[in-house]
Amino acid sequence: MPFQARGAWRYPQCGTEDPMRSTALRDGLCKLNGIDAEAYLRHELTHIADQPVNQIDELLPWNVAAQLELRV
């Protein structure tokens, strides 16, 4: 079995080997839902620590779009 590095540097990548891909995915989902990607990321980072694991889907862009300022 080949060596696989593990550590904190992998977590921000959301399970993908390419962090730019996950960033583009998040930004695309925000655009589809009409919200600002920066506002969504700020909301996600401030609320994720208090969110129970079984309710993490409540932080997805289409679920928080009504709470965030809509894009003009």
N, CA, C and O atoms as a printed pandas DataFrame, in Angstrom:
     atom_number atom_name residue_name chain_id  residue_number  x_coord  y_coord  z_coord
0              1         N          MET        A               1    0.847   -1.167    0.000
1              2        CA          MET        A               1    0.000    0.000    0.000
2              3         C          MET        A               1    0.900    1.241    0.000
3              4         O          MET        A               1    1.802    1.344    0.831
4              5         N          PRO        A               2    0.668    2.179   -0.917
5              6        CA          PRO        A               2    1.507    3.373   -0.985
6              7         C          PRO        A               2    1.262    4.286    0.211
7              8         O          PRO        A               2    0.190    4.278    0.816
8              9         N          PHE        A               3    2.273    5.062    0.529
9             10        CA          PHE        A               3    2.181    6.030    1.624
10            11         C          PHE        A               3    1.200    7.133    1.264
11            12         O          PHE        A               3    1.244    7.678    0.161
12            13         N          GLN        A               4    0.331    7.453    2.180
13            14        CA          GLN        A               4   -0.623    8.538    1.966
14            15         C          GLN        A               4   -0.476    9.524    3.109
15            16         O          GLN        A               4   -0.668    9.179    4.275
16            17         N          ALA        A               5   -0.133   10.759    2.760
17            18        CA          ALA        A               5    0.028   11.794    3.782
18            19         C          ALA        A               5   -1.331   12.154    4.365
19            20         O          ALA        A               5   -2.325   12.260    3.647
20            21         N          ARG        A               6   -1.352   12.335    5.656
21            22        CA          ARG        A               6   -2.590   12.728    6.330
22            23         C          ARG        A               6   -2.295   13.913    7.221
23            24         O          ARG        A               6   -1.185   14.058    7.733
24            25         N          GLY        A               7   -3.265   14.736    7.400
25            26        CA          GLY        A               7   -3.061   15.871    8.279
26            27         C          GLY        A               7   -4.033   16.988    7.994
27            28         O          GLY        A               7   -4.909   16.877    7.136
28            29         N          ALA        A               8   -3.860   18.077    8.737
29            30        CA          ALA        A               8   -4.798   19.191    8.658
30            31         C          ALA        A               8   -4.797   19.864    7.292
31            32         O          ALA        A               8   -5.792   20.485    6.920
32            33         N          TRP        A               9   -3.727   19.759    6.547
33            34        CA          TRP        A               9   -3.673   20.431    5.246
34            35         C          TRP        A               9   -4.674   19.855    4.264
35            36         O          TRP        A               9   -4.985   20.506    3.267
36            37         N          ARG        A              10   -5.192   18.657    4.507
37            38        CA          ARG        A              10   -6.144   18.033    3.590
38            39         C          ARG        A              10   -7.587   18.461    3.865
39            40         O          ARG        A              10   -8.414   18.423    2.954
40            41         N          TYR        A              11   -7.903   18.858    5.071
41            42        CA          TYR        A              11   -9.293   19.125    5.429
42            43         C          TYR        A              11   -9.948   20.277    4.672
43            44         O          TYR        A              11  -11.111   20.147    4.291
44            45         N          PRO        A              12   -9.256   21.412    4.431
45            46        CA          PRO        A              12   -9.933   22.489    3.706
46            47         C          PRO        A              12  -10.286   22.136    2.264
47            48         O          PRO        A              12  -11.031   22.867    1.613
48            49         N          GLN        A              13   -9.762   21.034    1.767
49            50        CA          GLN        A              13   -9.984   20.669    0.379
50            51         C          GLN        A              13  -11.273   19.894    0.172
51            52         O          GLN        A              13  -11.568   19.509   -0.960
52            53         N          CYS        A              14  -12.034   19.656    1.191
53            54        CA          CYS        A              14  -13.349   19.014    1.101
54            55         C          CYS        A              14  -13.290   17.643    0.428
55            56         O          CYS        A              14  -14.200   17.285   -0.319
56            57         N          GLY        A              15  -12.249   16.886    0.679
57            58        CA          GLY        A              15  -12.180   15.530    0.159
58            59         C          GLY        A              15  -11.712   15.414   -1.271
59            60         O          GLY        A              15  -11.718   14.312   -1.819
60            61         N          THR        A              16  -11.312   16.481   -1.888
61            62        CA          THR        A              16  -10.811   16.406   -3.253
62            63         C          THR        A              16   -9.308   16.675   -3.258
63            64         O          THR        A              16   -8.789   17.352   -2.370
64            65         N          GLU        A              17   -8.633   16.158   -4.234
65            66        CA          GLU        A              17   -7.197   16.370   -4.340
66            67         C          GLU        A              17   -6.872   17.756   -4.882
67            68         O          GLU        A              17   -5.736   18.214   -4.766
68            69         N          ASP        A              18   -7.846   18.421   -5.465
69            70        CA          ASP        A              18   -7.621   19.720   -6.090
70            71         C          ASP        A              18   -8.432   20.795   -5.364
71            72         O          ASP        A              18   -9.649   20.864   -5.541
72            73         N          PRO        A              19   -7.781   21.640   -4.549
73            74        CA          PRO        A              19   -8.536   22.652   -3.813
74            75         C          PRO        A              19   -9.224   23.667   -4.722
75            76         O          PRO        A              19  -10.261   24.218   -4.352
76            77         N          MET        A              20   -8.669   23.920   -5.898
77            78        CA          MET        A              20   -9.306   24.859   -6.827
78            79         C          MET        A              20  -10.624   24.299   -7.345
79            80         O          MET        A              20  -11.560   25.050   -7.619
80            81         N          ARG        A              21  -10.692   22.985   -7.476
81            82        CA          ARG        A              21  -11.931   22.352   -7.945
82            83         C          ARG        A              21  -13.045   22.525   -6.918
83            84         O          ARG        A              21  -14.182   22.830   -7.279
84            85         N          SER        A              22  -12.722   22.332   -5.641
85            86        CA          SER        A              22  -13.751   22.487   -4.613
86            87         C          SER        A              22  -14.162   23.952   -4.470
87            88         O          SER        A              22  -15.325   24.245   -4.194
88            89         N          THR        A              23  -13.215   24.870   -4.655
89            90        CA          THR        A              23  -13.539   26.293   -4.615
90            91         C          THR        A              23  -14.453   26.665   -5.771
91            92         O          THR        A              23  -15.424   27.400   -5.594
92            93         N          ALA        A              24  -14.141   26.158   -6.947
93            94        CA          ALA        A              24  -14.980   26.441   -8.122
94            95         C          ALA        A              24  -16.371   25.841   -7.950
95            96         O          ALA        A              24  -17.361   26.443   -8.365
96            97         N          LEU        A              25  -16.452   24.664   -7.344
97            98        CA          LEU        A              25  -17.749   24.036   -7.098
98            99         C          LEU        A              25  -18.582   24.873   -6.147
99           100         O          LEU        A              25  -19.764   25.113   -6.393
100          101         N          ARG        A              26  -17.960   25.323   -5.047
101          102        CA          ARG        A              26  -18.680   26.157   -4.083
102          103         C          ARG        A              26  -19.139   27.461   -4.731
103          104         O          ARG        A              26  -20.284   27.876   -4.555
104          105         N          ASP        A              27  -18.249   28.103   -5.477
105          106        CA          ASP        A              27  -18.606   29.359   -6.127
106          107         C          ASP        A              27  -19.714   29.158   -7.159
107          108         O          ASP        A              27  -20.601   30.001   -7.294
108          109         N          GLY        A              28  -19.663   28.045   -7.885
109          110        CA          GLY        A              28  -20.704   27.750   -8.869
110          111         C          GLY        A              28  -22.052   27.506   -8.221
111          112         O          GLY        A              28  -23.081   27.951   -8.729
112          113         N          LEU        A              29  -22.048   26.794   -7.090
113          114        CA          LEU        A              29  -23.306   26.548   -6.380
114          115         C          LEU        A              29  -23.887   27.849   -5.832
115          116         O          LEU        A              29  -25.104   28.039   -5.830
116          117         N          CYS        A              30  -23.024   28.734   -5.372
117          118        CA          CYS        A              30  -23.504   30.028   -4.887
118          119         C          CYS        A              30  -24.103   30.833   -6.026
119          120         O          CYS        A              30  -25.146   31.468   -5.870
120          121         N          LYS        A              31  -23.443   30.802   -7.162
121          122        CA          LYS        A              31  -23.955   31.546   -8.316
122          123         C          LYS        A              31  -25.309   31.005   -8.761
123          124         O          LYS        A              31  -26.212   31.775   -9.088
124          125         N          LEU        A              32  -25.449   29.681   -8.773
125          126        CA          LEU        A              32  -26.725   29.076   -9.157
126          127         C          LEU        A              32  -27.852   29.448   -8.203
127          128         O          LEU        A              32  -29.010   29.545   -8.608
128          129         N          ASN        A              33  -27.508   29.656   -6.936
129          130        CA          ASN        A              33  -28.519   29.994   -5.938
130          131         C          ASN        A              33  -28.653   31.491   -5.716
131          132         O          ASN        A              33  -29.417   31.922   -4.851
132          133         N          GLY        A              34  -27.916   32.293   -6.490
133          134        CA          GLY        A              34  -28.052   33.738   -6.437
134          135         C          GLY        A              34  -27.503   34.393   -5.193
135          136         O          GLY        A              34  -27.997   35.441   -4.778
136          137         N          ILE        A              35  -26.486   33.795   -4.586
137          138        CA          ILE        A              35  -25.895   34.398   -3.392
138          139         C          ILE        A              35  -24.419   34.696   -3.630
139          140         O          ILE        A              35  -23.782   34.095   -4.495
140          141         N          ASP        A              36  -23.900   35.614   -2.865
141          142        CA          ASP        A              36  -22.496   35.999   -2.961
142          143         C          ASP        A              36  -21.638   34.906   -2.320
143          144         O          ASP        A              36  -21.894   34.500   -1.187
144          145         N          ALA        A              37  -20.623   34.433   -3.042
145          146        CA          ALA        A              37  -19.782   33.335   -2.557
146          147         C          ALA        A              37  -19.027   33.722   -1.289
147          148         O          ALA        A              37  -18.869   32.898   -0.389
148          149         N          GLU        A              38  -18.563   34.955   -1.211
149          150        CA          GLU        A              38  -17.838   35.393   -0.021
150          151         C          GLU        A              38  -18.759   35.455    1.195
151          152         O          GLU        A              38  -18.364   35.059    2.291
152          153         N          ALA        A              39  -19.968   35.944    1.011
153          154        CA          ALA        A              39  -20.935   36.001    2.110
154          155         C          ALA        A              39  -21.307   34.592    2.570
155          156         O          ALA        A              39  -21.472   34.344    3.764
156          157         N          TYR        A              40  -21.437   33.670    1.609
157          158        CA          TYR        A              40  -21.760   32.289    1.968
158          159         C          TYR        A              40  -20.626   31.656    2.767
159          160         O          TYR        A              40  -20.871   31.006    3.783
160          161         N          LEU        A              41  -19.395   31.841    2.316
161          162        CA          LEU        A              41  -18.254   31.271    3.018
162          163         C          LEU        A              41  -18.150   31.840    4.432
163          164         O          LEU        A              41  -17.883   31.104    5.382
164          165         N          ARG        A              42  -18.361   33.144    4.569
165          166        CA          ARG        A              42  -18.342   33.771    5.891
166          167         C          ARG        A              42  -19.429   33.169    6.790
167          168         O          ARG        A              42  -19.182   32.876    7.961
168          169         N          HIS        A              43  -20.624   32.989    6.236
169          170        CA          HIS        A              43  -21.733   32.388    6.988
170          171         C          HIS        A              43  -21.407   30.952    7.387
171          172         O          HIS        A              43  -21.638   30.544    8.525
172          173         N          GLU        A              44  -20.874   30.202    6.449
173          174        CA          GLU        A              44  -20.547   28.800    6.700
174          175         C          GLU        A              44  -19.497   28.658    7.793
175          176         O          GLU        A              44  -19.638   27.819    8.683
176          177         N          LEU        A              45  -18.455   29.462    7.734
177          178        CA          LEU        A              45  -17.381   29.357    8.716
178          179         C          LEU        A              45  -17.807   29.810   10.109
179          180         O          LEU        A              45  -17.288   29.304   11.103
180          181         N          THR        A              46  -18.736   30.748   10.196
181          182        CA          THR        A              46  -19.185   31.199   11.516
182          183         C          THR        A              46  -20.204   30.254   12.139
183          184         O          THR        A              46  -20.357   30.249   13.360
184          185         N          HIS        A              47  -20.910   29.452   11.338
185          186        CA          HIS        A              47  -21.958   28.593   11.875
186          187         C          HIS        A              47  -21.594   27.102   11.936
187          188         O          HIS        A              47  -22.295   26.336   12.597
188          189         N          ILE        A              48  -20.538   26.681   11.278
189          190        CA          ILE        A              48  -20.261   25.250   11.176
190          191         C          ILE        A              48  -19.874   24.635   12.526
191          192         O          ILE        A              48  -20.168   23.465   12.773
192          193         N          ALA        A              49  -19.228   25.395   13.388
193          194        CA          ALA        A              49  -18.817   24.853   14.683
194          195         C          ALA        A              49  -20.015   24.542   15.577
195          196         O          ALA        A              49  -19.952   23.619   16.390
196          197         N          ASP        A              50  -21.092   25.288   15.442
197          198        CA          ASP        A              50  -22.272   25.095   16.283
198          199         C          ASP        A              50  -23.297   24.147   15.671
199          200         O          ASP        A              50  -24.293   23.808   16.311
200          201         N          GLN        A              51  -23.056   23.723   14.446
201          202        CA          GLN        A              51  -24.024   22.890   13.725
202          203         C          GLN        A              51  -23.839   21.413   14.068
203          204         O          GLN        A              51  -22.729   20.897   13.937
204          205         N          PRO        A              52  -24.890   20.718   14.504
205          206        CA          PRO        A              52  -24.781   19.275   14.739
206          207         C          PRO        A              52  -24.483   18.542   13.426
207          208         O          PRO        A              52  -24.916   18.970   12.356
208          209         N          VAL        A              53  -23.754   17.457   13.516
209          210        CA          VAL        A              53  -23.333   16.725   12.324
210          211         C          VAL        A              53  -24.529   16.227   11.519
211          212         O          VAL        A              53  -24.483   16.222   10.289
212          213         N          ASN        A              54  -25.583   15.813   12.185
213          214        CA          ASN        A              54  -26.740   15.283   11.451
214          215         C          ASN        A              54  -27.590   16.390   10.820
215          216         O          ASN        A              54  -28.578   16.095   10.147
216          217         N          GLN        A              55  -27.223   17.651   11.025
217          218        CA          GLN        A              55  -27.944   18.774   10.416
218          219         C          GLN        A              55  -27.017   19.638    9.560
219          220         O          GLN        A              55  -27.323   20.798    9.288
220          221         N          ILE        A              56  -25.892   19.077    9.139
221          222        CA          ILE        A              56  -24.908   19.851    8.385
222          223         C          ILE        A              56  -25.445   20.276    7.025
223          224         O          ILE        A              56  -24.964   21.253    6.451
224          225         N          ASP        A              57  -26.432   19.558    6.503
225          226        CA          ASP        A              57  -27.002   19.920    5.207
226          227         C          ASP        A              57  -27.738   21.258    5.258
227          228         O          ASP        A              57  -28.020   21.843    4.212
228          229         N          GLU        A              58  -28.048   21.744    6.435
229          230        CA          GLU        A              58  -28.692   23.052    6.565
230          231         C          GLU        A              58  -27.751   24.188    6.185
231          232         O          GLU        A              58  -28.202   25.317    5.990
232          233         N          LEU        A              59  -26.441   23.912    6.074
233          234        CA          LEU        A              59  -25.469   24.931    5.696
234          235         C          LEU        A              59  -25.172   24.943    4.194
235          236         O          LEU        A              59  -24.318   25.708    3.747
236          237         N          LEU        A              60  -25.851   24.121    3.420
237          238        CA          LEU        A              60  -25.642   24.107    1.980
238          239         C          LEU        A              60  -26.204   25.384    1.357
239          240         O          LEU        A              60  -27.148   25.969    1.888
240          241         N          PRO        A              61  -25.629   25.818    0.236
241          242        CA          PRO        A              61  -26.029   27.117   -0.343
242          243         C          PRO        A              61  -27.519   27.274   -0.585
243          244         O          PRO        A              61  -28.066   28.345   -0.323
244          245         N          TRP        A              62  -28.186   26.252   -1.071
245          246        CA          TRP        A              62  -29.614   26.396   -1.364
246          247         C          TRP        A              62  -30.464   26.450   -0.106
247          248         O          TRP        A              62  -31.619   26.873   -0.161
248          249         N          ASN        A              63  -29.914   26.029    1.029
249          250        CA          ASN        A              63  -30.660   26.104    2.283
250          251         C          ASN        A              63  -30.443   27.426    3.023
251          252         O          ASN        A              63  -31.271   27.804    3.853
252          253         N          VAL        A              64  -29.357   28.129    2.741
253          254        CA          VAL        A              64  -29.095   29.401    3.431
254          255         C          VAL        A              64  -29.304   30.605    2.531
255          256         O          VAL        A              64  -29.065   31.736    2.953
256          257         N          ALA        A              65  -29.744   30.387    1.308
257          258        CA          ALA        A              65  -29.917   31.488    0.362
258          259         C          ALA        A              65  -30.881   32.542    0.890
259          260         O          ALA        A              65  -30.665   33.735    0.677
260          261         N          ALA        A              66  -31.933   32.125    1.569
261          262        CA          ALA        A              66  -32.905   33.088    2.093
262          263         C          ALA        A              66  -32.322   33.926    3.235
263          264         O          ALA        A              66  -32.746   35.060    3.455
264          265         N          GLN        A              67  -31.359   33.368    3.952
265          266        CA          GLN        A              67  -30.742   34.083    5.079
266          267         C          GLN        A              67  -29.691   35.092    4.623
267          268         O          GLN        A              67  -29.429   36.080    5.310
268          269         N          LEU        A              68  -29.097   34.838    3.468
269          270        CA          LEU        A              68  -28.020   35.698    2.987
270          271         C          LEU        A              68  -28.563   36.765    2.047
271          272         O          LEU        A              68  -29.629   36.618    1.449
272          273         N          GLU        A              69  -27.809   37.819    1.940
273          274        CA          GLU        A              69  -28.175   38.896    1.037
274          275         C          GLU        A              69  -28.095   38.381   -0.399
275          276         O          GLU        A              69  -27.076   37.830   -0.815
276          277         N          LEU        A              70  -29.173   38.565   -1.143
277          278        CA          LEU        A              70  -29.185   38.106   -2.531
278          279         C          LEU        A              70  -28.307   38.990   -3.390
279          280         O          LEU        A              70  -28.180   40.191   -3.151
280          281         N          ARG        A              71  -27.709   38.381   -4.387
281          282        CA          ARG        A              71  -26.865   39.131   -5.315
282          283         C          ARG        A              71  -27.699   40.040   -6.194
283          284         O          ARG        A              71  -28.836   39.713   -6.537
284          285         N          VAL        A              72  -27.142   41.168   -6.556
285          286        CA          VAL        A              72  -27.834   42.099   -7.449
286          287         C          VAL        A              72  -27.383   41.869   -8.870
287          288         O          VAL        A              72  -27.847   42.553   -9.783
